Amino acid sequence: MEVGLIGCGGMGTTHNLSLKALSSRMDVDVTSLADCRPEFLHKAVKQWPKARLYKTGMDLLKHESPSSVHICLPSYLHTKHAVAAMDKGINVLVEKPVCLTEKETEEILEAKKRNHVQVMVGQVVRFFSEYRYLKECYDTGKYGKLKSLTMQRISGDTDWGYEDWFHQEEKSGSVVLDLHVHDLDFLRYMLGEPNSFDVRATAFSSGLVNQIFTTYEFGDTFAVTEGIWDTSTAVPFEASFHACFDDASIVFNSQNENCLAVYKKDGTIEYPKLTREYDVKDDSSGINISNLGPYYTEIKYFIQCLQSGKEIEIAPLEEGIKSVRQGIKELKKAKDYISNR
Ligand SMILES: NC(=O)c1ccc[n+]([C@@H]2O[C@H](COP(=O)([O-])OP(=O)(O)OC[C@H]3O[C@@H](n4cnc5c(N)ncnc54)[C@H](O)[C@@H]3O)[C@@H](O)[C@H]2O)c1
């Protein structure tokens, strides 16, 4: 199966390494690559020496017709490329956030409607084994009712983006659509749409929102989230959750050696042994991601859906769009809160 990779920066490298690992056990071959920075293109082509190279994503889409493209461009370029790919009958895996504005959500949905293609959004938290474990406990009611859920996603300030795109709200959607969207998407995946939500936020001196706290009500469960790009780039990346069920609390912290623990009502502690189908760490993307496992699982799922003709159920376009719409509302509230202080 021919694949085109558009954008070979931080996330593009993660996709590229995962695709390479998958190619030893699946019919998948990256036959075209695009990046406007030659050094990134030359690094990517080392994995696929026969791939055809393009300076821009639109050039690749003009000349190539792979079965699918992975769009790993800065977020403000997702819509244009996803629509062009769909209009050529190419299946799409687009990184999160799928897009940034209401207008773009409509453009992308329209393009999907007029083409027979599959589109998946890289809401990768849906593929993390610890978050899957939490959802399984919730779905089966293993520990009773979920009373509350706290989630945090802490990152140092981003320092790697092409032309500093992360720091421009119209290009990244700020920390809200770029980072916090992971947790809000997972909440929606597990608990459905919130009945209500409220926001507190802070901004960098430039005015760009850099920290958001959101409290949500989902029926009789409430959730609190924090997403932050800290002022220092040195702050280590950390994702965590604390889920309080009637009979146990499930606690995850990506920084801990025993990162997932179940503290039961009877005082015992269990460390669930989760299967990790690909347990490889690689820091060569140059961003705050080293664990390739969940990306491998996500991309494998996408390819399996395409090759078997199965509908994408875990992170289809429509779900990514709903998370963006919720994120847009939260960003508006965050800006209102900051400007009224
Ligand atoms: N799923 C995750 O965990 C995760 C993590 C980080 C980033 N992301 C998402 O991945 C996307 C990319 O982020 P990143 O961190 O890789 O950014 P990046 O700036 O490191 O990479 C983007 C790449 O696109 C290239 N590029 C820019 N314009 C281009 C064009 N017109 N044609 C071809 N190449 C072009 C740049 O040269 C750069 O190499 C964003 O949407 C981001 O939100 C997802």
The ligand as an SDF file (V2000), in Angstrom:
LIG
                    3D

 44 48  0  0  0  0  0  0  0  0999 V2000
   -0.3910   13.6100   18.2550 N   0  0  0  0  0  0  0  0  0  0  0  0
    0.5460   14.1840   18.9610 C   0  0  0  0  0  0  0  0  0  0  0  0
    0.9060   13.7130   20.0330 O   0  0  0  0  0  0  0  0  0  0  0  0
    1.2030   15.4190   18.4270 C   0  0  0  0  0  0  0  0  0  0  0  0
    2.3830   15.9010   19.0090 C   0  0  0  0  0  0  0  0  0  0  0  0
    2.9990   17.0260   18.4440 C   0  0  0  0  0  0  0  0  0  0  0  0
    2.4230   17.6520   17.3480 C   0  0  0  0  0  0  0  0  0  0  0  0
    1.2450   17.1780   16.8330 N   0  0  0  0  0  0  0  0  0  0  0  0
    0.6040   17.8260   15.6900 C   0  0  0  0  0  0  0  0  0  0  0  0
    1.3510   17.5030   14.5150 O   0  0  0  0  0  0  0  0  0  0  0  0
    1.3350   18.5940   13.6010 C   0  0  0  0  0  0  0  0  0  0  0  0
    2.7680   18.9840   13.2730 C   0  0  0  0  0  0  0  0  0  0  0  0
    3.4420   19.3950   14.4560 O   0  0  0  0  0  0  0  0  0  0  0  0
    5.0260   19.2980   14.5850 P   0  0  0  0  0  0  0  0  0  0  0  0
    5.3350   19.3640   16.0360 O   0  0  0  0  0  0  0  0  0  0  0  0
    5.5300   18.1490   13.8030 O   0  0  0  0  0  0  0  0  0  0  0  0
    5.4690   20.6690   13.8710 O   0  0  0  0  0  0  0  0  0  0  0  0
    6.8450   20.9640   13.1150 P   0  0  0  0  0  0  0  0  0  0  0  0
    6.9100   22.4260   12.9100 O   0  0  0  0  0  0  0  0  0  0  0  0
    7.9590   20.2620   13.8460 O   0  0  0  0  0  0  0  0  0  0  0  0
    6.6840   20.1810   11.7320 O   0  0  0  0  0  0  0  0  0  0  0  0
    5.9290   20.6690   10.6480 C   0  0  0  0  0  0  0  0  0  0  0  0
    6.7360   20.4060    9.3740 C   0  0  0  0  0  0  0  0  0  0  0  0
    5.9750   20.8600    8.2460 O   0  0  0  0  0  0  0  0  0  0  0  0
    6.8770   21.4370    7.3040 C   0  0  0  0  0  0  0  0  0  0  0  0
    6.0940   22.3190    6.4150 N   0  0  0  0  0  0  0  0  0  0  0  0
    5.5530   23.5350    6.6850 C   0  0  0  0  0  0  0  0  0  0  0  0
    4.8430   23.9820    5.6240 N   0  0  0  0  0  0  0  0  0  0  0  0
    4.9170   23.0070    4.6730 C   0  0  0  0  0  0  0  0  0  0  0  0
    4.3510   22.8370    3.3830 C   0  0  0  0  0  0  0  0  0  0  0  0
    3.5340   23.7640    2.8380 N   0  0  0  0  0  0  0  0  0  0  0  0
    4.6610   21.7180    2.6920 N   0  0  0  0  0  0  0  0  0  0  0  0
    5.4910   20.7750    3.2120 C   0  0  0  0  0  0  0  0  0  0  0  0
    6.0440   20.8790    4.4320 N   0  0  0  0  0  0  0  0  0  0  0  0
    5.7420   21.9710    5.1570 C   0  0  0  0  0  0  0  0  0  0  0  0
    7.9120   22.1500    8.1590 C   0  0  0  0  0  0  0  0  0  0  0  0
    9.1300   22.3410    7.4810 O   0  0  0  0  0  0  0  0  0  0  0  0
    8.0420   21.1860    9.3440 C   0  0  0  0  0  0  0  0  0  0  0  0
    9.1440   20.2860    9.1510 O   0  0  0  0  0  0  0  0  0  0  0  0
    0.5470   19.7010   14.2780 C   0  0  0  0  0  0  0  0  0  0  0  0
   -0.7830   19.6700   13.8600 O   0  0  0  0  0  0  0  0  0  0  0  0
    0.6310   19.3420   15.7680 C   0  0  0  0  0  0  0  0  0  0  0  0
   -0.4720   19.8360   16.5170 O   0  0  0  0  0  0  0  0  0  0  0  0
    0.6500   16.0760   17.3400 C   0  0  0  0  0  0  0  0  0  0  0  0
  1  2  1  0
  2  3  2  0
  2  4  1  0
  4  5  1  0
  4 44  2  0
  5  6  2  0
  6  7  1  0
  7  8  2  0
  8  9  1  0
  8 44  1  0
  9 10  1  0
  9 42  1  0
 10 11  1  0
 11 12  1  0
 11 40  1  0
 12 13  1  0
 13 14  1  0
 14 15  2  0
 14 16  1  0
 14 17  1  0
 17 18  1  0
 18 19  2  0
 18 20  1  0
 18 21  1  0
 21 22  1  0
 22 23  1  0
 23 24  1  0
 23 38  1  0
 24 25  1  0
 25 26  1  0
 25 36  1  0
 26 27  1  0
 26 35  1  0
 27 28  2  0
 28 29  1  0
 29 30  1  0
 29 35  2  0
 30 31  1  0
 30 32  2  0
 32 33  1  0
 33 34  2  0
 34 35  1  0
 36 37  1  0
 36 38  1  0
 38 39  1  0
 40 41  1  0
 40 42  1  0
 42 43  1  0
M  CHG  2   8   1  16  -1
M  END
$$$$
